[in-house]
Amino acid sequence: MIGASQTGTGKTAAFGLPILSKLGAPQNAPRVLILEPTRELAAQVVEAFDKFNVYTGLRTVAVYGGVGYDKQRRALHEGIDVIVATPGRLLDFIGDGTISLASLQYLVLDEVDRMLDMGFLPDVRRIVDYCPDQRQTAFFSATMPAQIKTLANWALKNPAEVEVGIRFSPAETVSHYFYPVAADQREQLLKALLEKTDWQSIMIFTRTKMQADRIYGMLSTSTAHKVAVMHSDIAQRDREKALAGFRDGSFEVIVATDLAARGLDISGVSHVINYQVPENPEDYVHRIGRTGRAKKEGDAYTLLSADELECAESIERLIGQTIERRQLEGFDYEYTALLDPHAGSAEKFKKLFRSAKPTGKKRR
């Protein structure tokens, strides 16, 4: 099966509950393998499966890097039914004989386009080679570029295709805008948006880890907000602490790379701010999908400078709509062609600008 759906539509339950209902009594050999691109997604799926399994006796184990081997190895030796893994650590355990996939019945390849972005497809192919030919395979990917189509054709046999919602369309519950600004005023506008917006919790996305660290440092020292940072160079323990704190309200703001853009179940995010326009247009949809979940309303703001116009236009082509440009009332803007209706490159945006305060909608 090939599945595609908007973020936040319950995909884990959609594949997890039917698989678990077919497993029956616990056994001492893994019958289900779920591959995820990141540790956070793997841990989240295990958490969901532990809730699904509470009365079944079935055991689920997370296998991912960034932590020691011994605890995971002991859990695997004790006998498990479901493995949720990232590719690298799983191959380590297959290589040293800790794991055999000979008894596997169900294989789930989740967020495959993200695995492609992270360079995991060769590892995924190696893992599929270790799986029995007779199995059921579920394949989830938001996009299907040539490399992923080739993998799907190789790993699946006559797959059914299931699509929920419209691919690459932001949820109707999300109001999203571009905020044009001169590049050297980006930090000032970010702080002004935080000060003048009626928000409850905010995710700020950056392109790079260095950028995330810089913004985290700036906000930690210049505002009273409780801020956390999350990217792949942060120790696993600190990443888990940041996510848990953001979920329970200990942190009001989390600054993150695209590590946090996909799949993670974080409820109650009232606003998303893209510090820069994402270079990959699909990432825009994933990022702003962190708000407006579970039928609640949310807002997403993207800071746009002149050198990012092509990226902005790519996003608009992908989602099939023009994104409204806004200016923040009371902000002392420096000159940029994007704010000059007489500048040639900005002429087509002239009618899209309006001076407005960020929305402060009451959350349902």
BELNORBEL-V727933 format. One record per residue. N is the residue number from 0. OMEGA is omega in degrees with one decimal (* if undefined). D_LAST is the distance of its C-alpha to the last C-alpha in Angstrom with 1 decimal. Layout:
n={N/N}
omega={OMEGA/OMEGA}
d_last={D_LAST/D_LAST}
//
This chain:
n={0/1/2/3/4/5/6/7/8/9/10/11/12/13/14/15/16/17/18/19/20/21/22/23/24/25/26/27/28/29/30/31/32/33/34/35/36/37/38/39/40/41/42/43/44/45/46/47/48/49/50/51/52/53/54/55/56/57/58/59/60/61/62/63/64/65/66/67/68/69/70/71/72/73/74/75/76/77/78/79/80/81/82/83/84/85/86/87/88/89/90/91/92/93/94/95/96/97/98/99/100/101/102/103/104/105/106/107/108/109/110/111/112/113/114/115/116/117/118/119/120/121/122/123/124/125/126/127/128/129/130/131/132/133/134/135/136/137/138/139/140/141/142/143/144/145/146/147/148/149/150/151/152/153/154/155/156/157/158/159/160/161/162/163/164/165/166/167/168/169/170/171/172/173/174/175/176/177/178/179/180/181/182/183/184/185/186/187/188/189/190/191/192/193/194/195/196/197/198/199/200/201/202/203/204/205/206/207/208/209/210/211/212/213/214/215/216/217/218/219/220/221/222/223/224/225/226/227/228/229/230/231/232/233/234/235/236/237/238/239/240/241/242/243/244/245/246/247/248/249/250/251/252/253/254/255/256/257/258/259/260/261/262/263/264/265/266/267/268/269/270/271/272/273/274/275/276/277/278/279/280/281/282/283/284/285/286/287/288/289/290/291/292/293/294/295/296/297/298/299/300/301/302/303/304/305/306/307/308/309/310/311/312/313/314/315/316/317/318/319/320/321/322/323/324/325/326/327/328/329/330/331/332/333/334/335/336/337/338/339/340/341/342/343/344/345/346/347/348/349/350/351/352/353/354/355/356/357/358/359/360/361/362/363}
omega={171.9/-177.7/175.2/178.4/174.2/179.0/176.8/-176.9/174.8/-176.3/-178.1/177.4/-177.1/177.2/-174.2/-175.4/177.8/179.4/-177.7/-179.8/-178.4/-173.7/-178.6/-176.3/177.1/174.7/-176.8/-179.9/-177.1/178.2/-179.5/173.3/176.7/179.1/178.5/-178.0/-175.7/178.4/-177.4/178.4/177.8/-179.7/-179.7/179.0/177.1/178.6/178.4/-178.9/177.0/176.3/179.3/-171.6/-163.7/-178.8/-174.4/-174.4/178.3/-175.1/179.1/-179.3/174.3/-179.9/-179.9/-178.0/-179.9/176.6/-178.3/-179.2/-165.1/-177.5/178.9/179.9/178.5/179.9/179.1/179.7/-179.3/178.6/-177.3/179.0/-175.2/173.1/172.7/-165.7/163.2/-169.7/-172.7/-178.9/178.1/178.8/175.2/-177.5/174.6/-177.7/-178.5/175.8/179.4/-177.8/167.2/179.8/-175.3/-176.5/-174.1/177.3/-175.4/177.4/177.4/175.5/-171.7/178.5/-174.2/178.6/175.5/176.0/176.2/179.6/-175.4/176.3/-174.7/-172.4/175.8/177.1/178.4/177.9/178.3/-179.5/178.6/177.5/178.5/-176.7/176.2/177.5/179.8/-178.5/170.6/-176.1/174.4/-169.0/-176.9/179.3/-179.9/178.5/-179.1/173.7/-171.8/-177.9/-179.6/175.3/178.6/178.4/-179.6/179.7/-179.1/-172.6/-175.0/177.0/177.6/-174.3/166.5/179.3/179.8/179.7/178.9/-178.7/-178.9/179.3/174.4/169.9/177.7/178.1/-178.8/-179.1/-177.8/170.5/-173.7/-172.4/167.1/174.0/179.9/-178.7/172.2/-173.5/-176.4/173.9/-173.9/-179.5/179.9/-179.6/177.2/-179.6/179.2/177.3/178.0/-177.4/-170.0/-179.0/175.7/-174.4/177.2/175.5/-172.8/168.4/177.1/-177.6/177.1/177.5/-171.4/176.9/179.6/178.8/178.6/179.1/-178.1/-179.8/176.4/179.1/-179.3/-178.5/-179.5/-176.0/-173.3/178.9/178.2/-177.5/176.0/-168.8/173.0/178.4/-177.0/171.8/-169.1/177.5/176.9/179.7/-176.4/-179.3/-179.1/175.6/178.5/178.9/179.5/-179.9/-179.2/-179.9/178.3/179.5/-175.9/176.0/176.6/173.8/178.5/-176.0/171.8/177.8/-170.2/167.8/-179.4/172.6/-177.1/-172.8/-172.0/164.6/-174.9/-178.6/179.5/-176.8/172.9/177.3/-176.3/-176.3/170.6/173.6/171.2/-177.7/171.2/174.8/178.1/178.6/177.9/-174.6/178.2/-179.7/177.8/-178.7/179.4/-177.6/-176.4/175.2/174.3/175.3/-179.7/-177.5/176.7/175.6/173.3/-179.5/179.0/179.4/178.4/-179.5/177.8/178.0/-171.7/173.1/-170.4/-177.5/-179.0/-176.5/-179.2/177.9/179.4/-180.0/177.2/178.1/-178.8/176.3/-177.6/-174.7/175.6/177.6/176.3/-177.5/-177.4/174.0/-179.5/171.1/-179.1/-178.5/176.2/179.5/-176.8/-175.6/165.8/-177.7/166.4/-178.3/-179.0/179.7/-177.3/-177.4/-179.9/178.1/-173.1/-174.8/-177.9/-174.2/-176.7/178.9/-169.9/-175.2/-175.9/-177.2/166.8/179.1/-175.9/170.7/174.5/-178.0/177.1/-177.2/173.4/-177.2/177.2/*}
d_last={35.6/33.8/30.0/27.6/23.8/20.8/19.5/17.0/18.4/20.2/23.6/24.9/24.5/25.9/29.2/29.2/29.1/31.8/34.0/33.8/34.5/37.8/39.1/40.3/42.0/41.8/44.6/46.1/45.5/42.5/41.5/38.2/37.7/34.4/34.9/32.1/32.6/31.3/31.5/27.8/27.2/30.1/28.9/25.4/27.1/29.4/26.7/25.2/28.7/29.5/26.7/28.0/31.5/31.2/33.6/35.7/37.7/37.1/37.0/35.1/36.2/34.8/37.5/36.8/38.6/38.1/39.0/42.4/44.0/45.3/42.3/41.2/44.8/45.2/42.1/43.5/46.9/45.5/44.5/41.1/39.7/36.9/37.2/34.3/35.9/36.2/39.4/41.5/41.5/41.9/45.0/46.4/46.2/47.7/50.4/51.5/51.5/48.6/46.7/48.1/46.1/48.9/47.0/43.8/42.4/38.9/38.1/34.6/34.5/31.0/29.8/33.3/32.8/31.6/34.8/36.8/35.3/36.3/39.8/39.5/40.8/44.4/43.4/41.3/44.4/46.5/44.1/44.1/47.9/47.9/46.0/47.9/48.4/47.3/43.5/40.2/38.4/34.8/34.1/30.7/30.6/28.4/31.6/35.1/37.6/41.3/41.5/38.7/40.1/43.4/42.0/40.2/43.4/45.3/43.1/42.0/44.1/43.1/39.3/36.9/34.0/30.4/27.7/24.0/22.2/24.0/25.5/24.7/22.0/18.8/15.7/14.4/10.9/13.0/14.5/17.7/20.7/24.2/25.3/29.2/31.1/34.7/35.0/36.3/33.3/30.7/30.3/30.2/27.4/25.4/25.8/25.1/21.7/20.8/22.0/20.5/17.0/14.0/13.0/12.2/14.3/16.5/18.9/22.0/24.3/28.0/30.9/33.2/33.4/35.5/32.9/30.2/32.6/33.4/29.9/29.1/32.2/31.5/28.0/29.3/32.1/30.7/27.3/26.0/23.2/23.7/24.5/25.5/27.4/27.8/30.4/33.3/35.8/33.8/35.3/33.5/33.0/31.4/29.1/27.9/27.5/25.4/23.0/22.8/22.3/19.5/17.8/18.3/17.7/21.4/21.1/18.6/20.2/22.0/24.7/25.7/27.9/27.1/27.7/24.0/23.0/23.4/22.5/21.3/18.4/16.3/12.7/10.2/12.1/10.4/13.8/17.1/20.3/23.5/26.4/28.6/28.3/28.7/32.2/31.2/29.0/27.5/26.3/24.1/22.1/22.0/20.9/18.1/16.9/16.1/12.7/10.4/11.2/10.4/8.6/5.9/7.1/9.9/13.2/16.7/19.8/23.3/26.3/29.2/32.8/35.8/37.1/33.9/34.1/35.4/32.6/30.0/32.0/32.1/28.3/28.2/30.9/29.2/25.9/27.8/26.0/26.7/24.2/23.8/25.7/24.4/26.2/24.7/25.8/28.4/29.2/33.0/33.4/36.7/38.3/37.2/38.2/34.5/34.1/37.5/37.4/41.2/41.2/42.0/39.5/36.7/37.8/35.7/32.6/33.6/31.4/28.3/28.3/26.6/26.1/22.5/20.4/17.7/14.4/12.3/9.1/6.5/3.7/0.0}
//
